Amino acid sequence: MNTIVNGLQWGDEGKGKIVDYLTEDADVVVRGQGGNNAGHTVIVGTSKYILHLVPSGILWERKQNVIGNGVVLDPIGLVREIETLEDQGVTITPENLLISDRAHVVLPYHCDLDAAQEQARGKFSIGTTRRGIGPAYSDKATRNGLRMADLLNPELARDLISVRLEDANFTLKRHGMTSHETAEVLGSIESALDRLRPHVTNTIPTLHKAWKGGKSIVFEGAQGTFLDIDFGTYPFVTSSNTTSGGACTGSGLPPIAIDRVIGVCKAYTTRVGEGAHITESQEFSDYLHGMGREFGATTGRKRRCGWLDCVLLRFASMVNGVTDLAVTNLDGLDQRDDIKICTAYEIDGVQHSFPPAQRDAWNHAVPVYETHPGWKSDTSGCRSWDDLPPEAQAYLTRLSELADAPVKYVGIGPDREQTILL
């Protein structure tokens, strides 16, 4: 069975844990979009692994992991990540980690361009991670990008970078930033390319062979639905399609290869960076941060926390074609007396069941809440639906009704065994 795992909020939903859970019965894990601006944290026993570009399946033996053509790849960042994982005892070889030769590359000037663009936006800044993701995707769209296959040809790479730097340096100088030289850019990535070269291949035939051979493939989404360049809270979005369609375009496998879509959401809502967050609550944020929860895996930034927003979930389930819901962090609500669910937005006196496209409408949106009783008990030891308190069961049932998708998995802690399968 081939499964897409997608986030239904603004990322950080716990997709890495769900992918890790599913990988036990899978053969291949594919990452199809995004860059090292994403971070998945997986807990295995007493060990904590933070993954940015490497698929979460790398933590299992005898699994094939693929970084697909839809990813923008920072060679230096990827090598650093590989070395960190190897230091933690993870084996990484050209057999268990493949990199698409069609994947576009994030180069040092992309990171500087990212910072320059954020600076130029002023009060309209997006709050990017400044990892160069947006500029790399921009180069891809304007046909100015370099792919892994290009970098493996030094003469071609030198010519392409030289041409691109003419415009990039003009922009950087205009913003008072240091310009780049072609030799310096190539020199900075030389050792990383040497390390990655054995992993680079045409991954599309490999994935089709796995599919046609009946192997089980898991597609690991990065970020979340509302960071999608088309469906997210534009312009406060990332530069790729983070919804289920991106798994196909980012891997080279067709939609008919997909059997199910698991949508992952927290039992509440979080966001990092700028942009709308209709259910955001400072009191609830302080509560979660005080428990040591909700700090970004990539940046360490405090996440903005709020009540469950089912206006978002309803729309996300629709555009992703969600067949099953995975609800994580239910245990984060264990000590709440009352728990709110946003069922609609009121915008200028009119109730809306779906998020608006008009960017200024978010400034006038007011959440319409239902209030549910909390269960005031520890769910982290629950291992079945029947173990959950009745109030928690009712909460999940209502979430499922509002999202119009069945709950299949419930996370009640970070460990592998703290996942309830319904």
Number of C-alpha atoms within 10 A of each C-alpha: 14 20 23 26 28 35 31 33 27 25 27 28 29 23 31 26 24 26 26 25 19 16 21 12 14 22 19 25 31 26 27 30 30 26 32 23 20 22 24 25 21 24 16 15 10 6 9 13 18 18 23 21 27 28 27 27 29 23 20 17 12 13 19 22 28 29 28 29 25 25 27 31 28 25 22 19 17 20 18 13 18 20 15 15 19 12 10 12 10 16 16 18 13 15 12 19 24 23 25 25 22 23 25 26 26 28 25 18 23 23 20 23 24 20 21 19 20 18 14 12 10 9 8 13 16 19 14 20 19 18 23 27 28 25 23 28 25 15 17 17 10 9 9 15 20 23 20 24 19 18 22 15 10 12 10 14 18 16 11 17 22 17 12 16 18 14 10 19 19 12 17 20 12 11 15 9 15 11 15 17 14 17 11 11 17 18 11 14 16 15 14 17 19 11 14 20 17 14 20 21 17 17 20 18 12 12 22 17 12 15 18 9 9 12 16 16 26 28 27 26 30 35 29 28 31 28 27 22 18 17 18 23 23 18 17 21 27 25 20 24 28 32 31 27 15 22 30 20 17 25 26 18 16 12 12 8 15 19 12 16 21 27 33 31 28 25 24 25 26 25 24 21 17 15 19 17 21 21 24 20 14 12 11 17 20 15 17 20 16 10 10 9 15 20 16 17 16 16 12 9 12 18 19 23 24 23 23 24 30 28 22 25 28 22 20 28 25 14 14 22 17 23 18 20 25 27 26 26 20 19 19 20 23 18 14 14 11 12 19 19 24 21 23 22 26 14 16 10 10 9 15 16 15 16 22 14 12 10 13 10 13 18 13 12 23 17 20 18 18 11 11 16 14 19 21 15 14 15 21 19 14 20 17 13 15 10 13 20 17 13 14 23 15 14 21 18 14 15 24 20 13 18 23 19 20 17 22 16 19 28 27 25 20 19 18 16 15 20 24 20 13 11
